[in-house]
Amino acid sequence: MDEELIKQIQEAQNLTDEIKIEVTENYIRIPVADRQDSDNIVTLTLNKTAGILALYSTNRRRILTYLFNKQKWTLDKAKAWIQEHKNSTLKDAVKSISLELSDKEKLLASQKKFLKVDFKEWIVYLEVLVPWEVDLQGDFEDPQDIRKAMVNFMKNYGFVGDMHRNWDGIGKVIENFQVPDDIKVFDGAKVIPGSWVAGIYVDKESTRDKIRMGVLTGASIGYNGEHVEIES
């Protein structure tokens, strides 16, 4: 760690004793709440593009520590972000991140890339929902909620549209499963345990053309559900 960065950290800690900033090889870690022995901690992906993660207590529904990618954040910038959002909900804080993204970055962030494309049978596979991954609206799901969403979708819907509007013969889900805890690779592609993976049969020739040309490389899900506010 360079001397200037060490100096900045020491100055920050002198200004506020309750914040103990830690800098690792890849992240600037800024705690915002004390840990408790009873905490069940998972890592939230707030925004891959912006380079922000968070340690989250699932039982207390509270953010404990923010992790800022050092390649995209300076210490001063990370501290300023924390200060700006200290009284915000997680939803509002994440929305503020998305406002700084370009239209292309927003599109990439909102879509799940295809894990595999079977051009012979015209089935595309993707992770529909990934546990603890926060979307551009500031929402995320745990594995149990993902299971409920998957079952409800297959019982009541099961079809696929274009840009959440056109439902005319685009495709339908014909394979469906939730990734077991001991599985991290699906047909050569990395997957996250607890994720909902779907195989979608692509019906429409114009949609197949978009996939062939690399114009269509993924998909996203639109849904309604119960929302619980979380402090940032």
Backbone bond lengths (Angstrom), bond angles and torsions (degrees), N, CA, C in turn:
res aa  C-N    CA-C-N  psi(-1)  N-CA   C-N-CA  omega(-1)  CA-C   N-CA-C  phi
1 M - - - 1.465 - - 1.533 108.61 -
2 D 1.350 118.98 133.38 1.454 120.65 -176.41 1.528 110.30 -75.86
3 E 1.349 115.90 158.48 1.463 122.24 -173.95 1.525 111.81 -63.62
4 E 1.341 117.81 -37.33 1.449 121.50 -178.92 1.522 111.07 -62.64
5 L 1.350 116.20 -42.30 1.457 120.32 179.34 1.521 110.72 -66.24
6 I 1.337 117.00 -40.89 1.474 120.81 177.44 1.526 110.12 -60.49
7 K 1.340 116.20 -41.48 1.460 121.06 179.25 1.531 111.15 -62.01
8 Q 1.344 116.03 -43.20 1.463 120.73 179.55 1.524 110.96 -61.59
9 I 1.319 116.14 -43.04 1.473 120.77 -179.77 1.523 110.36 -63.40
10 Q 1.348 116.37 -44.36 1.459 119.97 -179.70 1.529 111.32 -62.88
11 E 1.341 115.81 -40.82 1.467 119.90 178.57 1.529 110.64 -63.65
12 A 1.349 115.83 -41.95 1.466 119.85 179.77 1.523 110.93 -63.62
13 Q 1.326 117.50 -40.09 1.453 120.90 -178.30 1.522 112.06 -74.08
14 N 1.333 116.79 -27.53 1.455 120.18 175.22 1.524 110.91 -69.88
15 L 1.350 115.58 -32.62 1.459 120.43 -178.88 1.527 111.52 -73.25
16 T 1.319 116.54 -32.22 1.465 119.82 -176.89 1.521 110.32 -146.21
17 D 1.321 115.87 104.11 1.458 120.85 -174.77 1.514 112.77 -66.06
18 E 1.369 116.89 -26.97 1.453 118.65 -174.57 1.524 112.32 -74.95
19 I 1.333 117.92 -14.98 1.461 121.18 178.92 1.523 109.26 -103.95
20 K 1.300 117.44 115.91 1.464 122.93 178.72 1.525 108.59 -107.90
21 I 1.298 115.54 94.64 1.459 121.18 -175.83 1.529 109.92 -78.29
22 E 1.313 115.63 137.25 1.464 122.06 178.97 1.524 108.53 -126.49
23 V 1.320 115.56 135.11 1.462 120.60 177.49 1.526 108.73 -116.66
24 T 1.336 116.00 118.64 1.454 121.79 178.03 1.524 109.03 -102.20
25 E 1.307 116.45 -171.26 1.466 120.28 -178.40 1.524 111.72 -61.23
26 N 1.345 117.00 -36.49 1.464 120.30 -174.22 1.527 114.75 -114.45
27 Y 1.351 118.06 -19.93 1.455 119.51 -170.67 1.526 113.29 -133.57
28 I 1.335 113.85 150.87 1.461 122.93 164.76 1.523 105.73 -96.57
29 R 1.331 117.71 118.53 1.457 122.65 -174.94 1.532 108.88 -107.67
30 I 1.337 116.23 118.68 1.463 121.24 -178.16 1.532 109.11 -121.00
31 P 1.333 118.64 108.30 1.473 121.25 178.06 1.524 110.80 -69.57
32 V 1.324 116.14 145.27 1.464 121.41 176.36 1.528 111.23 -126.97
33 A 1.341 116.84 -2.84 1.467 121.51 176.51 1.519 108.72 -156.41
34 D 1.316 116.45 149.81 1.464 121.07 179.39 1.526 110.55 -72.98
35 R 1.328 115.34 141.90 1.466 119.68 174.30 1.524 109.98 -79.03
36 Q 1.328 114.45 150.36 1.460 121.26 174.09 1.526 108.74 -121.74
37 D 1.322 116.10 152.28 1.466 120.29 -178.62 1.530 111.72 -58.26
38 S 1.331 116.41 -28.98 1.469 120.55 -176.61 1.533 113.10 -82.72
39 D 1.339 117.50 -5.63 1.464 120.16 -175.99 1.525 111.82 -64.16
40 N 1.325 115.38 130.77 1.465 121.74 169.43 1.532 106.33 -98.83
41 I 1.326 116.74 105.47 1.462 120.82 -167.62 1.529 111.25 -102.16
42 V 1.332 114.94 131.81 1.463 122.15 172.07 1.528 107.84 -126.88
43 T 1.327 115.63 165.57 1.464 120.50 177.76 1.516 109.95 -101.57
44 L 1.332 116.14 120.77 1.457 121.30 174.65 1.518 109.58 -89.44
45 T 1.322 116.60 136.52 1.456 121.13 169.94 1.518 107.43 -94.28
46 L 1.331 116.59 103.01 1.461 120.15 -176.99 1.520 111.28 -75.74
47 N 1.343 116.36 -44.01 1.456 120.29 177.15 1.525 108.58 -164.68
48 K 1.334 115.90 111.64 1.462 120.26 -179.01 1.522 111.35 -62.56
49 T 1.333 116.16 -42.93 1.456 120.81 -176.43 1.526 111.22 -63.23
50 A 1.344 116.08 -43.12 1.462 120.34 -179.41 1.521 112.46 -79.56
51 G 1.336 117.17 -17.28 1.456 120.84 177.27 1.516 114.18 78.29
52 I 1.353 117.29 44.38 1.461 120.98 178.43 1.528 110.24 -125.11
53 L 1.338 115.44 126.65 1.458 123.10 172.72 1.526 107.88 -118.96
54 A 1.328 115.68 173.18 1.469 119.65 176.18 1.516 109.79 -152.46
55 L 1.323 116.13 143.81 1.458 121.91 170.67 1.519 106.94 -88.86
56 Y 1.327 116.09 127.96 1.458 121.85 -169.53 1.516 110.41 -128.73
57 S 1.337 116.39 131.90 1.461 121.58 175.27 1.523 108.53 -87.57
58 T 1.332 116.56 113.19 1.467 119.57 -176.65 1.522 112.26 -70.49
59 N 1.332 117.51 -33.41 1.465 119.27 -177.57 1.527 112.02 -78.73
60 R 1.337 117.90 -29.07 1.469 120.13 177.65 1.528 112.07 -97.96
61 R 1.340 116.14 -7.07 1.464 121.94 -177.80 1.521 110.79 51.36
62 R 1.325 114.35 56.96 1.461 119.61 -174.60 1.528 111.04 -144.27
63 I 1.327 115.87 137.84 1.455 121.48 172.65 1.524 108.19 -73.77
64 L 1.345 116.50 130.96 1.461 120.92 179.76 1.527 111.98 -101.82
65 T 1.330 115.40 -43.47 1.467 120.62 -176.03 1.518 110.00 -147.18
66 Y 1.332 116.00 137.96 1.467 121.00 172.72 1.525 109.18 -97.43
67 L 1.323 115.26 142.66 1.460 121.59 177.85 1.525 108.70 -120.75
68 F 1.325 116.40 119.85 1.458 122.60 -178.33 1.527 109.59 -109.50
69 N 1.327 116.03 125.97 1.456 121.47 178.79 1.528 110.00 -62.58
70 K 1.346 117.07 123.73 1.460 121.19 -175.40 1.521 112.85 -66.19
71 Q 1.339 116.98 -21.24 1.464 119.13 178.28 1.525 111.92 -73.26
72 K 1.350 116.77 -18.11 1.463 120.44 -175.81 1.535 113.30 -119.88
73 W 1.328 116.74 -11.22 1.458 120.65 -175.57 1.526 110.83 -131.63
74 T 1.345 115.51 139.11 1.451 120.76 167.28 1.523 107.92 -94.07
75 L 1.314 116.10 166.54 1.460 119.59 179.10 1.526 110.91 -62.10
76 D 1.332 116.71 -43.77 1.473 120.02 -179.24 1.528 111.43 -63.51
77 K 1.320 116.61 -41.13 1.466 120.67 -179.64 1.529 110.49 -65.58
78 A 1.331 117.12 -41.13 1.472 121.05 179.73 1.524 110.51 -65.59
79 K 1.333 117.13 -43.46 1.468 121.05 178.46 1.525 111.09 -62.08
80 A 1.336 116.13 -40.73 1.463 120.30 179.95 1.525 110.98 -64.58
81 W 1.343 116.49 -38.06 1.468 120.62 178.91 1.527 110.41 -64.95
82 I 1.328 115.98 -43.50 1.469 120.59 178.04 1.520 110.20 -60.35
83 Q 1.319 116.45 -45.76 1.464 121.11 -178.65 1.527 111.13 -62.65
84 E 1.336 115.94 -41.84 1.464 121.31 -177.92 1.524 111.94 -64.10
85 H 1.337 116.45 -33.45 1.467 120.16 -172.51 1.526 113.55 -111.29
86 K 1.331 117.50 17.75 1.466 118.95 -174.50 1.529 112.70 -66.63
87 N 1.327 117.18 -23.80 1.466 120.37 178.80 1.523 112.59 -108.92
88 S 1.328 117.02 12.96 1.464 121.54 -178.23 1.523 110.87 -92.95
89 T 1.329 116.22 160.26 1.461 119.98 167.39 1.520 107.88 -78.17
90 L 1.326 116.81 160.91 1.457 120.69 177.70 1.528 110.07 -59.27
91 K 1.315 116.35 -39.76 1.462 121.59 -178.99 1.534 110.89 -57.98
92 D 1.328 116.80 -46.99 1.461 120.72 -179.22 1.529 111.48 -68.91
93 A 1.330 116.44 -37.90 1.462 120.09 179.72 1.524 110.99 -63.20
94 V 1.335 116.13 -43.42 1.469 120.03 -179.72 1.522 110.88 -68.67
95 K 1.324 116.99 -38.27 1.466 119.65 177.33 1.519 111.13 -59.81
96 S 1.338 117.31 -36.27 1.461 120.47 179.78 1.525 111.29 -65.12
97 I 1.345 116.26 -31.34 1.463 120.16 177.17 1.521 110.04 -66.86
98 S 1.324 116.24 -43.53 1.462 120.56 -176.28 1.522 111.74 -65.13
99 L 1.335 117.70 -27.02 1.460 120.59 179.98 1.529 111.39 -65.57
100 E 1.330 116.59 -23.97 1.456 120.76 -178.45 1.526 112.64 -88.21
101 L 1.336 117.29 -5.09 1.457 120.87 -179.21 1.521 110.91 -86.97
102 S 1.327 115.82 150.68 1.456 120.74 174.55 1.527 109.14 -73.48
103 D 1.334 117.05 165.99 1.468 120.64 179.10 1.523 110.58 -58.99
104 K 1.331 116.96 -39.54 1.465 120.94 179.76 1.520 110.32 -65.46
105 E 1.341 116.69 -42.62 1.468 120.33 179.49 1.523 111.13 -65.04
106 K 1.336 116.79 -38.07 1.472 120.53 177.69 1.527 110.76 -63.72
107 L 1.345 116.48 -42.28 1.460 120.59 179.55 1.522 110.62 -62.36
108 L 1.331 116.39 -45.54 1.464 120.36 179.86 1.523 111.25 -65.02
109 A 1.334 116.21 -37.48 1.464 120.13 -179.13 1.521 112.30 -70.48
110 S 1.331 116.70 -28.14 1.468 120.25 -176.80 1.522 112.73 -85.30
111 Q 1.329 117.28 -15.26 1.460 120.83 -176.47 1.515 112.26 -103.73
112 K 1.327 115.56 150.14 1.454 121.91 169.39 1.526 107.61 -101.24
113 K 1.319 116.76 121.66 1.454 120.36 -178.71 1.530 111.04 -66.97
114 F 1.325 115.53 148.82 1.456 119.92 176.97 1.527 109.76 -61.54
115 L 1.318 116.65 133.09 1.457 121.59 173.64 1.525 110.49 -75.78
116 K 1.335 114.41 -34.13 1.470 120.24 -177.03 1.522 108.72 -158.79
117 V 1.323 115.71 144.61 1.466 121.26 173.02 1.522 108.16 -121.78
118 D 1.327 116.87 117.63 1.466 122.14 176.50 1.527 107.28 -94.21
119 F 1.330 116.20 97.79 1.457 120.34 -175.43 1.536 112.36 -72.00
120 K 1.328 117.06 -19.19 1.466 120.13 179.38 1.527 110.57 -75.07
121 E 1.322 117.30 -48.95 1.464 121.34 -178.97 1.521 112.32 -97.32
122 W 1.311 117.22 -4.99 1.464 124.30 -178.69 1.528 112.68 55.87
123 I 1.343 113.02 53.00 1.461 121.12 173.40 1.526 107.92 -117.80
124 V 1.325 116.24 128.29 1.466 120.65 175.33 1.528 108.35 -109.33
125 Y 1.317 115.80 141.78 1.463 121.60 -178.63 1.523 109.79 -116.13
126 L 1.323 116.10 140.25 1.461 120.13 177.95 1.518 111.09 -156.78
127 E 1.332 116.01 159.38 1.455 121.66 171.28 1.534 107.44 -82.42
128 V 1.303 116.74 111.40 1.467 121.13 -177.79 1.526 110.78 -72.37
129 L 1.327 116.16 -48.89 1.465 122.39 176.59 1.521 108.83 -133.35
130 V 1.338 115.91 139.42 1.460 122.72 -179.96 1.527 108.07 -119.19
131 P 1.336 118.04 129.36 1.467 118.90 -177.98 1.522 112.57 -62.79
132 W 1.322 114.68 140.66 1.465 123.64 174.98 1.534 113.02 65.73
133 E 1.308 117.50 19.59 1.463 121.07 176.38 1.529 108.34 -105.37
134 V 1.322 116.66 116.61 1.465 122.06 -173.61 1.530 109.58 -83.76
135 D 1.349 116.57 132.44 1.466 119.73 179.68 1.528 110.69 -88.66
136 L 1.332 116.55 -177.77 1.459 120.89 -175.67 1.519 112.80 -67.16
137 Q 1.330 117.23 -16.97 1.466 121.27 177.98 1.533 112.20 -90.71
138 G 1.340 116.19 -1.51 1.455 120.08 179.60 1.512 114.21 85.93
139 D 1.338 117.45 16.54 1.466 122.02 -179.32 1.530 110.60 -103.22
140 F 1.327 115.72 148.68 1.462 120.86 173.63 1.523 108.77 -149.56
141 E 1.334 116.03 166.33 1.458 121.88 -176.06 1.523 110.09 -132.14
142 D 1.334 115.99 149.48 1.458 120.26 170.64 1.527 108.36 -92.36
143 P 1.338 119.06 170.18 1.474 120.54 -177.32 1.519 114.10 -57.50
144 Q 1.348 117.91 -33.94 1.460 120.72 -179.56 1.534 111.15 -67.37
145 D 1.333 115.93 -42.35 1.464 119.73 178.35 1.524 111.29 -66.49
146 I 1.332 115.94 -35.86 1.458 119.74 178.40 1.524 110.60 -64.32
147 R 1.316 116.45 -40.86 1.469 120.79 176.89 1.529 110.67 -59.11
148 K 1.331 116.84 -45.90 1.466 121.08 179.48 1.526 110.98 -61.27
149 A 1.343 116.35 -43.34 1.468 120.31 -179.10 1.524 110.94 -64.28
150 M 1.327 116.93 -41.27 1.454 121.57 -179.36 1.531 110.99 -62.88
151 V 1.329 116.41 -47.06 1.462 120.44 -178.88 1.531 110.65 -65.65
152 N 1.329 116.82 -42.44 1.458 120.59 -179.80 1.527 111.33 -63.86
153 F 1.330 116.12 -40.58 1.466 119.84 179.94 1.526 110.98 -62.78
154 M 1.316 116.54 -44.14 1.464 119.54 -177.57 1.526 111.81 -71.94
155 K 1.322 117.84 -31.79 1.466 120.78 179.30 1.522 112.02 -72.55
156 N 1.342 116.29 -34.31 1.461 119.70 -170.37 1.528 115.49 -114.46
157 Y 1.328 117.33 -16.36 1.464 119.20 -175.12 1.530 110.45 -132.89
158 G 1.330 117.21 -98.51 1.456 120.62 176.10 1.519 115.07 90.12
159 F 1.334 118.13 -3.07 1.463 119.83 179.59 1.526 110.63 -106.79
160 V 1.331 115.28 166.45 1.459 122.00 -173.96 1.518 109.43 -127.03
161 G 1.347 116.55 139.84 1.458 120.92 -179.33 1.511 112.73 -119.05
162 D 1.318 115.31 -178.33 1.460 122.94 179.22 1.524 108.39 -108.97
163 M 1.362 116.68 114.90 1.462 122.90 179.64 1.532 112.02 57.95
164 H 1.345 115.93 33.11 1.468 122.54 177.39 1.525 112.84 61.01
165 R 1.346 116.10 22.19 1.468 118.63 -178.31 1.534 111.85 -130.25
166 N 1.321 116.38 -57.55 1.458 121.21 -174.12 1.533 110.08 -86.55
167 W 1.334 116.77 116.89 1.471 121.23 -176.41 1.527 111.98 -109.70
168 D 1.312 117.35 17.92 1.458 122.18 -172.99 1.529 112.10 -85.37
169 G 1.317 116.29 90.48 1.461 120.65 170.80 1.507 115.62 64.79
170 I 1.330 118.22 28.25 1.463 120.74 -179.91 1.527 110.20 -71.96
171 G 1.333 115.60 -48.94 1.460 119.54 -178.89 1.510 111.66 171.37
172 K 1.330 115.76 176.73 1.461 120.65 177.56 1.520 109.74 -149.20
173 V 1.325 115.73 152.35 1.459 121.37 -179.87 1.520 109.39 -77.54
174 I 1.333 116.01 124.60 1.464 119.82 179.73 1.529 112.52 -120.02
175 E 1.345 117.00 -11.50 1.466 121.78 174.08 1.519 107.70 -134.37
176 N 1.331 115.57 146.96 1.454 118.88 -170.64 1.523 109.79 -161.04
177 F 1.340 118.61 129.65 1.467 119.46 172.71 1.525 109.70 -162.62
178 Q 1.343 114.71 160.32 1.458 120.95 173.50 1.522 107.74 -102.76
179 V 1.345 116.11 131.04 1.463 121.46 -174.38 1.527 110.18 -65.33
180 P 1.349 118.46 123.91 1.469 121.46 177.80 1.530 111.40 -65.08
181 D 1.325 115.61 161.54 1.470 120.80 -176.86 1.526 113.08 -62.60
182 D 1.326 117.28 -27.72 1.460 119.69 -175.81 1.534 113.34 -95.58
183 I 1.318 117.29 8.20 1.467 121.23 -179.91 1.526 109.95 -111.82
184 K 1.339 116.66 127.01 1.463 120.97 179.08 1.530 112.44 -125.86
185 V 1.339 116.21 -2.26 1.464 120.61 179.63 1.521 108.94 -135.77
186 F 1.350 115.74 132.02 1.461 121.40 176.19 1.521 108.53 -122.53
187 D 1.325 115.46 111.21 1.467 121.32 178.63 1.527 111.57 50.42
188 G 1.326 115.73 44.32 1.460 120.91 176.90 1.512 115.54 88.94
189 A 1.338 118.41 -9.27 1.466 122.24 -178.95 1.533 110.10 -105.80
190 K 1.322 116.63 140.71 1.460 120.97 178.26 1.523 110.59 -69.39
191 V 1.329 116.18 136.28 1.464 121.89 175.91 1.526 108.90 -132.88
192 I 1.317 115.73 159.21 1.462 121.70 -179.35 1.523 109.13 -101.52
193 P 1.343 118.29 126.32 1.464 119.97 176.23 1.530 111.24 -53.77
194 G 1.333 115.81 137.92 1.453 120.70 -177.46 1.516 113.88 92.71
195 S 1.343 116.43 -11.11 1.467 119.99 179.88 1.521 111.43 -72.30
196 W 1.306 115.29 154.76 1.467 123.20 173.01 1.518 107.50 -95.11
197 V 1.324 116.43 115.91 1.466 122.33 177.66 1.519 109.15 -107.79
198 A 1.323 116.08 131.49 1.467 121.24 179.78 1.520 110.17 -124.67
199 G 1.333 114.86 145.74 1.455 121.89 170.42 1.520 108.13 -107.91
200 I 1.324 116.92 119.25 1.469 121.81 -173.62 1.533 109.74 -110.56
201 Y 1.328 115.81 122.77 1.466 120.30 174.29 1.524 108.64 -78.97
202 V 1.327 116.31 123.56 1.464 121.81 -177.98 1.522 108.92 -92.24
203 D 1.318 115.35 111.85 1.459 123.45 -174.80 1.523 113.79 -81.44
204 K 1.305 115.56 -44.08 1.457 122.19 -164.86 1.527 111.55 -86.97
205 E 1.332 116.54 132.00 1.460 121.00 -177.00 1.527 111.77 -65.14
206 S 1.349 116.86 -36.12 1.470 118.93 179.55 1.526 111.10 -65.77
207 T 1.342 117.32 -33.12 1.461 121.03 176.48 1.519 110.26 -71.16
208 R 1.338 116.54 -38.41 1.460 120.00 176.01 1.522 111.12 -61.26
209 D 1.325 117.41 -38.01 1.468 121.57 178.67 1.532 110.64 -62.45
210 K 1.340 116.14 -41.21 1.467 120.07 179.12 1.523 110.94 -62.90
211 I 1.334 116.14 -37.01 1.466 120.18 178.97 1.527 110.09 -70.50
212 R 1.317 116.86 -42.68 1.472 120.96 178.44 1.523 111.43 -58.41
213 M 1.332 116.48 -41.43 1.468 121.75 -175.82 1.527 112.98 -83.05
214 G 1.343 116.56 -5.13 1.463 119.60 -179.81 1.508 113.73 79.96
215 V 1.349 116.70 12.02 1.464 120.61 177.09 1.523 109.97 -75.88
216 L 1.328 116.36 -39.20 1.459 122.18 178.34 1.522 108.27 -107.21
217 T 1.334 116.62 113.31 1.470 120.89 -174.78 1.528 113.08 -122.31
218 G 1.338 116.76 0.95 1.456 119.25 -178.23 1.517 111.15 -170.80
219 A 1.313 115.93 -170.99 1.463 121.23 -178.87 1.523 109.05 -153.16
220 S 1.331 115.80 167.10 1.461 120.93 177.62 1.519 108.81 -137.01
221 I 1.317 115.66 164.38 1.452 121.00 -178.74 1.530 109.65 -113.37
222 G 1.326 115.38 141.74 1.455 120.99 172.13 1.522 108.36 -114.75
223 Y 1.323 117.88 134.17 1.464 119.43 -176.30 1.525 110.38 -157.56
224 N 1.316 114.92 161.94 1.458 122.18 173.77 1.520 108.62 -114.87
225 G 1.311 116.34 141.37 1.457 119.19 179.58 1.514 111.00 -160.59
226 E 1.325 115.98 176.68 1.462 121.27 178.38 1.522 109.11 -76.94
227 H 1.342 115.85 132.06 1.452 120.61 -177.63 1.531 110.34 -111.46
228 V 1.338 115.71 131.44 1.465 121.74 176.70 1.519 108.11 -114.49
229 E 1.351 116.54 122.71 1.454 120.70 -178.92 1.537 110.94 -70.67
230 I 1.340 115.62 139.96 1.457 122.03 179.05 1.525 107.91 -127.50
231 E 1.335 116.16 133.75 1.460 119.69 177.99 1.518 109.86 -70.78
232 S 1.342 115.04 142.57 1.461 118.39 177.75 1.526 110.43 -87.39
